[in-house]
């Protein structure tokens, strides 16, 4: 079986949802790249107005992706080389896209 290597830039609502949905497919190898290692659940931010801290609305991406075939890379993406099928980050210089 051919593995499709998928890289998702960003771990907001769209990135996390796409990663989890794609990870259900055994033919997909999913990597999420984000400059943050937490997911901010915006609907819970109202709690800060009632005395809670905004940290209570953060969920560790490692917890979200636990038990899935999603790989998380904490990095800031700086560029894209479509002709070479590469992403360029601050830490990870290139990541292959297939």
Z-matrix of the N, CA and C atoms (Angstrom, degrees):
N
C 1 1.445
C 2 1.536 1 109.04
N 3 1.305 2 116.75 1 133.77
C 4 1.466 3 122.02 2 178.67
C 5 1.522 4 109.10 3 -78.80
N 6 1.327 5 115.78 4 130.92
C 7 1.460 6 120.95 5 176.49
C 8 1.523 7 108.53 6 -91.23
N 9 1.319 8 115.95 7 129.36
C 10 1.461 9 121.37 8 175.18
C 11 1.519 10 107.18 9 -92.10
N 12 1.331 11 117.03 10 120.81
C 13 1.462 12 121.01 11 179.14
C 14 1.516 13 108.22 12 -91.82
N 15 1.327 14 115.39 13 116.31
C 16 1.459 15 122.02 14 -175.99
C 17 1.512 16 108.77 15 -118.47
N 18 1.334 17 115.93 16 129.10
C 19 1.455 18 121.50 17 176.87
C 20 1.522 19 107.55 18 -114.78
N 21 1.320 20 115.78 19 127.01
C 22 1.462 21 121.84 20 179.40
C 23 1.518 22 107.59 21 -109.82
N 24 1.326 23 115.56 22 123.63
C 25 1.470 24 121.51 23 178.81
C 26 1.520 25 108.75 24 -91.81
N 27 1.322 26 115.81 25 111.67
C 28 1.456 27 120.89 26 178.32
C 29 1.511 28 112.62 27 106.99
N 30 1.327 29 115.54 28 144.34
C 31 1.467 30 121.36 29 -177.98
C 32 1.520 31 110.69 30 -126.02
N 33 1.326 32 114.75 31 45.92
C 34 1.465 33 120.03 32 172.12
C 35 1.517 34 108.58 33 -86.15
N 36 1.337 35 116.50 34 -163.86
C 37 1.460 36 120.05 35 179.96
C 38 1.529 37 111.51 36 -55.38
N 39 1.329 38 117.19 37 -47.03
C 40 1.461 39 120.88 38 -177.26
C 41 1.516 40 113.10 39 -66.09
N 42 1.338 41 116.70 40 -45.63
C 43 1.461 42 121.10 41 -178.64
C 44 1.512 43 112.94 42 -64.76
N 45 1.322 44 116.45 43 -44.00
C 46 1.469 45 120.59 44 -179.84
C 47 1.524 46 110.37 45 -66.57
N 48 1.315 47 116.81 46 -44.69
C 49 1.474 48 120.57 47 -179.55
C 50 1.527 49 110.87 48 -62.84
N 51 1.334 50 116.35 49 -45.28
C 52 1.470 51 119.99 50 179.36
C 53 1.524 52 110.98 51 -62.03
N 54 1.328 53 116.86 52 -43.51
C 55 1.468 54 120.91 53 -179.13
C 56 1.526 55 111.20 54 -61.91
N 57 1.311 56 116.66 55 -46.28
C 58 1.469 57 120.17 56 -178.63
C 59 1.525 58 111.34 57 -65.66
N 60 1.315 59 116.65 58 -39.36
C 61 1.465 60 120.15 59 179.93
C 62 1.530 61 110.93 60 -68.64
N 63 1.337 62 117.33 61 -44.79
C 64 1.462 63 121.07 62 178.91
C 65 1.529 64 111.56 63 -65.95
N 66 1.332 65 117.36 64 -33.19
C 67 1.466 66 121.63 65 -177.48
C 68 1.519 67 112.25 66 -65.34
N 69 1.312 68 117.55 67 -17.99
C 70 1.464 69 120.93 68 177.71
C 71 1.529 70 111.64 69 -70.37
N 72 1.315 71 116.24 70 -21.72
C 73 1.456 72 122.21 71 -178.36
C 74 1.526 73 108.95 72 -89.57
N 75 1.317 74 117.48 73 119.12
C 76 1.462 75 122.13 74 -177.36
C 77 1.526 76 113.43 75 -63.77
N 78 1.321 77 117.14 76 -18.21
C 79 1.462 78 119.06 77 -179.25
C 80 1.527 79 111.90 78 -86.91
N 81 1.337 80 117.99 79 2.25
C 82 1.461 81 121.75 80 -179.42
C 83 1.527 82 111.72 81 -111.15
N 84 1.308 83 115.23 82 134.30
C 85 1.461 84 122.82 83 172.47
C 86 1.529 85 105.30 84 -112.67
N 87 1.324 86 116.77 85 109.71
C 88 1.461 87 122.09 86 -170.04
C 89 1.525 88 110.93 87 -106.71
N 90 1.332 89 115.13 88 131.44
C 91 1.469 90 122.24 89 174.12
C 92 1.518 91 107.99 90 -123.73
N 93 1.329 92 116.25 91 132.18
C 94 1.463 93 121.96 92 176.07
C 95 1.514 94 107.81 93 -110.31
N 96 1.331 95 116.45 94 129.52
C 97 1.463 96 122.00 95 177.89
C 98 1.527 97 107.59 96 -114.88
N 99 1.323 98 116.13 97 125.74
C 100 1.459 99 121.36 98 178.76
C 101 1.518 100 109.19 99 -148.72
N 102 1.324 101 115.92 100 151.12
C 103 1.460 102 119.88 101 178.52
C 104 1.524 103 111.88 102 -81.85
N 105 1.318 104 116.95 103 -4.30
C 106 1.470 105 121.35 104 176.95
C 107 1.517 106 109.07 105 -121.31
N 108 1.330 107 115.96 106 147.53
C 109 1.461 108 118.98 107 178.11
C 110 1.524 109 112.08 108 -99.85
N 111 1.335 110 115.13 109 13.11
C 112 1.458 111 120.58 110 177.66
C 113 1.524 112 110.10 111 -128.58
N 114 1.315 113 114.80 112 155.10
C 115 1.455 114 123.15 113 174.85
C 116 1.515 115 106.74 114 -104.30
N 117 1.319 116 116.83 115 127.66
C 118 1.468 117 120.16 116 179.51
C 119 1.522 118 108.34 117 -93.43
N 120 1.311 119 115.61 118 115.60
C 121 1.456 120 121.62 119 179.12
C 122 1.524 121 108.04 120 -89.27
N 123 1.324 122 115.40 121 92.17
C 124 1.466 123 121.80 122 -173.22
C 125 1.528 124 114.68 123 -57.93
N 126 1.327 125 120.06 124 -36.77
C 127 1.469 126 117.89 125 178.94
C 128 1.531 127 113.64 126 -59.89
N 129 1.313 128 118.45 127 -18.77
C 130 1.472 129 120.77 128 179.95
C 131 1.526 130 112.44 129 -90.27
N 132 1.328 131 117.78 130 -4.75
C 133 1.470 132 119.71 131 -177.27
C 134 1.529 133 113.07 132 -66.94
N 135 1.328 134 117.21 133 -20.59
C 136 1.470 135 119.11 134 177.91
C 137 1.523 136 111.04 135 -56.50
N 138 1.323 137 116.11 136 -26.65
C 139 1.468 138 120.67 137 -177.14
C 140 1.523 139 111.99 138 -62.72
N 141 1.341 140 117.20 139 -24.12
C 142 1.469 141 118.92 140 178.98
C 143 1.526 142 110.61 141 -64.65
N 144 1.310 143 117.20 142 -28.02
C 145 1.466 144 120.60 143 178.00
C 146 1.520 145 112.06 144 -74.11
N 147 1.327 146 116.51 145 -14.32
C 148 1.462 147 120.30 146 -178.52
C 149 1.523 148 112.04 147 -111.19
N 150 1.345 149 115.95 148 22.16
C 151 1.445 150 119.83 149 173.66
C 152 1.511 151 116.68 150 98.77
N 153 1.307 152 118.23 151 -2.85
C 154 1.460 153 121.16 152 177.96
C 155 1.530 154 108.98 153 -87.65
N 156 1.323 155 116.72 154 161.01
C 157 1.460 156 120.29 155 177.79
C 158 1.524 157 109.75 156 -88.62
N 159 1.338 158 116.48 157 154.75
C 160 1.465 159 119.11 158 179.80
C 161 1.527 160 111.38 159 -68.64
N 162 1.344 161 117.82 160 -18.42
C 163 1.464 162 120.93 161 176.74
C 164 1.524 163 111.91 162 -62.45
N 165 1.327 164 116.23 163 -23.88
C 166 1.463 165 119.81 164 179.36
C 167 1.525 166 111.88 165 -69.49
N 168 1.331 167 117.28 166 -14.36
C 169 1.466 168 120.28 167 178.42
C 170 1.528 169 111.40 168 -97.61
N 171 1.338 170 117.44 169 6.25
C 172 1.459 171 121.70 170 179.77
C 173 1.523 172 110.53 171 -100.89
N 174 1.333 173 115.48 172 137.54
C 175 1.461 174 121.34 173 178.02
C 176 1.522 175 107.40 174 -124.09
N 177 1.318 176 117.57 175 129.48
C 178 1.461 177 120.98 176 179.29
C 179 1.529 178 109.84 177 -64.07
N 180 1.330 179 115.58 178 131.48
C 181 1.465 180 119.99 179 178.70
C 182 1.525 181 111.36 180 -62.42
N 183 1.329 182 116.75 181 -30.59
C 184 1.471 183 119.32 182 177.94
C 185 1.526 184 110.70 183 -62.31
N 186 1.334 185 117.12 184 -32.17
C 187 1.466 186 120.77 185 177.46
C 188 1.528 187 110.83 186 -73.78
N 189 1.324 188 116.29 187 -39.61
C 190 1.465 189 120.24 188 -179.41
C 191 1.525 190 110.73 189 -65.07
N 192 1.344 191 116.84 190 -41.48
C 193 1.456 192 121.14 191 -175.36
C 194 1.532 193 113.82 192 -92.03
N 195 1.324 194 117.51 193 1.11
C 196 1.473 195 120.78 194 179.15
C 197 1.525 196 109.49 195 -60.72
N 198 1.329 197 115.90 196 135.21
C 199 1.449 198 120.93 197 177.90
C 200 1.521 199 114.69 198 79.67
N 201 1.330 200 117.33 199 8.11
C 202 1.463 201 121.43 200 177.39
C 203 1.527 202 108.51 201 -116.16
N 204 1.317 203 116.51 202 173.93
C 205 1.467 204 118.76 203 175.95
C 206 1.529 205 111.13 204 -97.64
N 207 1.327 206 116.27 205 32.67
C 208 1.461 207 122.33 206 176.32
C 209 1.524 208 108.17 207 -93.23
N 210 1.338 209 115.85 208 129.74
C 211 1.459 210 121.77 209 174.78
C 212 1.521 211 107.41 210 -101.44
N 213 1.328 212 116.36 211 133.67
C 214 1.458 213 120.55 212 178.44
C 215 1.523 214 109.67 213 -107.67
N 216 1.340 215 116.15 214 133.46
C 217 1.462 216 122.33 215 176.29
C 218 1.523 217 107.51 216 -123.91
N 219 1.333 218 116.22 217 121.22
C 220 1.464 219 119.77 218 176.53
C 221 1.519 220 108.02 219 -87.43
N 222 1.321 221 115.69 220 112.16
C 223 1.459 222 121.47 221 -178.18
C 224 1.523 223 108.32 222 -164.20
N 225 1.311 224 115.46 223 159.95
C 226 1.459 225 122.20 224 174.41
C 227 1.513 226 107.59 225 -104.19
N 228 1.323 227 116.30 226 119.93
C 229 1.462 228 119.90 227 179.46
C 230 1.520 229 109.67 228 -76.73
N 231 1.320 230 114.95 229 134.41
C 232 1.467 231 121.64 230 -177.52
C 233 1.519 232 113.19 231 -112.00
N 234 1.327 233 117.35 232 -21.21
C 235 1.449 234 118.23 233 -177.52
C 236 1.507 235 113.00 234 -171.32
N 237 1.321 236 113.95 235 173.43
C 238 1.456 237 122.77 236 -178.80
C 239 1.519 238 108.15 237 -137.87
N 240 1.322 239 115.91 238 134.02
C 241 1.458 240 122.03 239 175.66
C 242 1.529 241 107.05 240 -117.31
N 243 1.341 242 117.43 241 84.71
C 244 1.466 243 119.97 242 -174.87
C 245 1.521 244 113.46 243 -59.28
N 246 1.323 245 118.00 244 -39.32
C 247 1.461 246 120.76 245 -179.46
C 248 1.514 247 112.79 246 -63.25
N 249 1.325 248 116.59 247 -31.29
C 250 1.473 249 121.50 248 -179.92
C 251 1.527 250 111.42 249 -98.74
N 252 1.343 251 116.36 250 -1.53
C 253 1.468 252 122.37 251 -179.39
C 254 1.519 253 111.79 252 56.33
N 255 1.343 254 115.98 253 51.15
C 256 1.466 255 120.68 254 -177.86
C 257 1.521 256 111.00 255 -135.62
N 258 1.327 257 114.44 256 147.12
C 259 1.455 258 122.49 257 169.62
C 260 1.515 259 107.43 258 -107.00
N 261 1.322 260 115.99 259 146.86
C 262 1.455 261 120.17 260 -179.97
C 263 1.525 262 108.65 261 -118.87
N 264 1.333 263 114.77 262 124.91
C 265 1.456 264 120.47 263 178.22
C 266 1.516 265 110.38 264 -118.27
N 267 1.334 266 115.81 265 173.64
C 268 1.466 267 120.34 266 176.89
C 269 1.521 268 111.10 267 -66.15
N 270 1.341 269 116.70 268 -45.54
C 271 1.463 270 121.18 269 -176.92
C 272 1.521 271 111.32 270 -92.95
N 273 1.333 272 115.24 271 -54.98
C 274 1.461 273 120.43 272 178.68
C 275 1.514 274 106.14 273 -87.57
N 276 1.318 275 115.90 274 109.70
C 277 1.463 276 119.65 275 -173.98
C 278 1.515 277 112.96 276 -64.31
N 279 1.311 278 117.58 277 -39.75
C 280 1.452 279 119.76 278 178.35
C 281 1.521 280 109.84 279 -146.32
N 282 1.285 281 115.64 280 147.71
C 283 1.469 282 121.27 281 175.28
C 284 1.521 283 106.90 282 -133.62
N 285 1.308 284 116.72 283 125.26
C 286 1.463 285 120.43 284 -178.10
C 287 1.525 286 111.56 285 -68.87
N 288 1.300 287 114.93 286 138.00
C 289 1.458 288 122.06 287 172.75
C 290 1.525 289 105.42 288 -113.46
N 291 1.309 290 117.62 289 127.18
C 292 1.471 291 119.68 290 178.58
C 293 1.493 292 110.07 291 -122.01
